[in-house]
Amino acid sequence: MDIIVAIDLIDGKCVRLVQGDFKRKKIYNEDPLEVALLLENNGISRLHLVDLDGAKKGKVVHWKILEKIAKHTHLIIDFGGGIHSEKDIRTVFENGGDMVTIGSIAVQNPTLLKEWIHIYGDDKILLGVDIKNNKIATNGWTKFIDFPFFDFLQEKSNHGIKKIFCTDISKDGILSGPSFLLYKKIIEKFPNIECIASGGIRNMDDVEKLFNLGCNGVIIGKAIYENKISLSNIKNWKKKSNKK
């Protein structure tokens, strides 16, 4: 299982939100590259880089930060937030992104997503689905769409999506534990899709439970920044899990 660390960007700074609320923002570091280097130096190999300003504006904003991190680290980077056009996708790949996370546009223009999978391949496109009270969120979690969640995933599976991460917004940023039942249902219904859990992870016990459920990855953010999970905890867990 991949352990993926999130860096969320607002005004070029490393931040975390509480339940997707831009008014409940906490700045953890002024320099995202410094955070990325620290992660890499402590054994993290994969980064989830989120352009929250881009998500609100509907276009990629922080591509220079992506470029800087890609240039100075060997991290595998998936980049999301504001990807609404092929130009945005090209911007991500040209500046060092390994994968693009598609969120809002997957709801608003499903045909376009299908085309991008065909053009770039299912290994380069990561579907990000954010839900709250069974409603799908778009535009930086500022709008909600009435589209049954599992019907939505079935549609995307039919279009060729092979990798998803799913965030229960009600759990995000409050360290209350992830939505285990949600991920269990996703894995049961869509065994051919790689499922990455996101939101609410508070300790390595949560990571272990998600691993045992069959999740292919887990995105950790606030638990690291709030020192609930140390990077040495992750390194030790990875060593143990590799022996299983």
N, C-alpha and C positions, 0 to 999 in steps of 0.2 A: 504494500500500500504506500502510495506517495504521501509524504508529509509536505504540505505546501504552505508557505507563509504568505500572508497578505500584507501588501503595502497599499493603503488607500490615500489618494492624493487630493488635497484641496489647496489652492493657492501655492502649489509646488511643495507643500509640506506633508509629512507623514501624519495622518490623523486616523481616528476611529470615530464612528457615529454610534449612537444608541438607537437600536430598532429602526435604522434608516433615516433618522430625523437629523436634518442638516443643522438644526438649531441646537442639537445636543452633540456638539463636536468637541473632541479633545485632541490637542496637538501633542504628538509624542516625540517628534524630531523635526527640526527645520531642514534636514538634509537627507532625502531618501537614499542617496548613494551610500552614505555612511551606514544606514540601516542594512542595505543590501550587502555591503562588504562584511559587516558583522555576521550576518546570516551565513554567508558563504564560508567565512573563516571558521564557523562552528558546525560545519557539516551539512547545512541545508543546500539542496541542489535545485530546488524549484520555487519560483516566485509567482504569486498572483498579484499583478499590478493593476490597480483600479483607478481610472481617471474619473473621479466623481464630478469634477467641473465639466468634463466632456459629456458625462451622462446627462447632466442637466441641459447643456447647450446643444446636444445632438450632433456633436462632431468631436474628433480627437483634439484635445488641448495640450496634454502634457507629453507629447512625443519626444521632446528634447530630454526629458528625464528618463524615458525609456532608452533613448540612444546612449545616454551617459552610463546607465546601469549595464546595458548590454556590452558597451565598450570596455568597461572596467571590471566586469565579473564574467564567470562562465555559467551563471545561473540560467536554467531553462525558464523562460518567461512567457506566461500567458497574459495578454494585455486586453483589458475590457474597459468600456465606458465611452459612449459617444460614437460607436462604430455604426454608421448609418449608410455608408456608401462604399463602393469598391475603392474609391480614393482613400478612405479611412483605412481600409484593410491594407492597401499598398503602403501607406504611411507606417503602419505597425511593422510590417515585414521588412521594409527598407531601413527601419531604425532598430532592428535587432530582435523584434518579437519572434518567438517560436510558434505561438498559437494566438489566435484572436478569440476573444469571448464575445459571442453575439447574444444580446439580450432583447432589448426593446424591439429591434427590427424583426426579430423572429416572430413577434406577435403582430406587428403592423404590416409586414410585407413577407409572408412566408415563401412566396415564389422566389424572392431575391435570395433568401437563405439557401434554398434548394440549389440555385445557380452557383452560389459561392462554394457549396460543398463539392459540386461537380468540377469547378475551376481549380480549387486549391487542395481538395482532398479532405476526407473525413478526419484525418489525423491532425489537420491544421485548424479545424473549426471546433470550438468548445461552446456548447450551448449553456448559457447561464439563465436559470429559471429562479426567480425570486417570488416567494409567495407569502401572503399574510391572510389569515382567516380563509384559506382556500381560494383566495383571489391572486391572480398573477399581477405582479408589479412591473411597471415600465418607467422609463425616463428618470432614472436615478431614484426610484422608489417613490416618485411623486404622483403617479397615476396608477389606477388599478382597473383591471379588465375582467369582465365576467366571462371566463372561458374555463370549463372544467379542467382541472390540472392534468389528470391522466389522459383525457382526450387530447389535450395539447401535446403531451409527450408522445402519444401514439402517432399523431400527425407528423411530428418531427422525426420519429423513428422511420416512418414511411418515406420521409424525404432524405434519409441517409445519415442522420446524426448518430454518431457512435460514442460521443463523450459529452457528459453533462455535469454541471455542478448545480446543486439546488440549495438555496438559502431560505430557511424559515425566518422571515424578518422579525417576527415576534420574539425570536430567540437571540437575534444578533446583537452583540455588544453588551449583553447583560449577564453573561457567564452563568446561565441557568441550566446548561446542559442542552445537547442537540435534540432534534426530533427523530429519535431512534425509530419510532413506528413508521414515520414517513419514508425513511430510507429503506426500511425493511420492505415496504410495499413496492417501492420503485424497483428494487433489485428482483423481487419476485415477479413483477409484471413485465419487466424489460431486462431479461438476463443477458441480452446481447449488447446492452449499453453500459459503458463504464460510468459508474456513479461516484461523484465526489461530494462528500458532505461538507456543509459550510454553515456556520452560525451556531453560537452557543457553547462551543467546545471550551471546557473549563479546566480539564486536567487530563493526565495520561490514561486514566481509567476510561474516560469517554472515548479516547482514541482507540484503546484496546477493544471496547465494545463495538465500535464502528468497523474495525478490522474484522472482528468475528462475525459481524453481520454480512460481510462480503463487499464493503465499500472499496473502491479502487483507489481512493484518495481522501484526504481530509484537509480542509483549509483552516488554518489557525491564525488568529489575529490578536484580539485583545488579551487573551490568556497569556501570550508571550509578552506583550507590552506592559501588562500589569504584574508580571513575574509570578503568575500562577503556574506556568509551565516554563521551565528553563530550557535553553538550547541543549544543555548537557542531558536533560531528561529525554529529549527527542533522540539524541545520538545513542544513548543507551538502549532505548526502546527499539530503535532500528536494528541494532546489533542483535538483540534478543529475537526480534521477529524474523530476521534473516535465517536464524537457526531452526525456526519452526518448520 
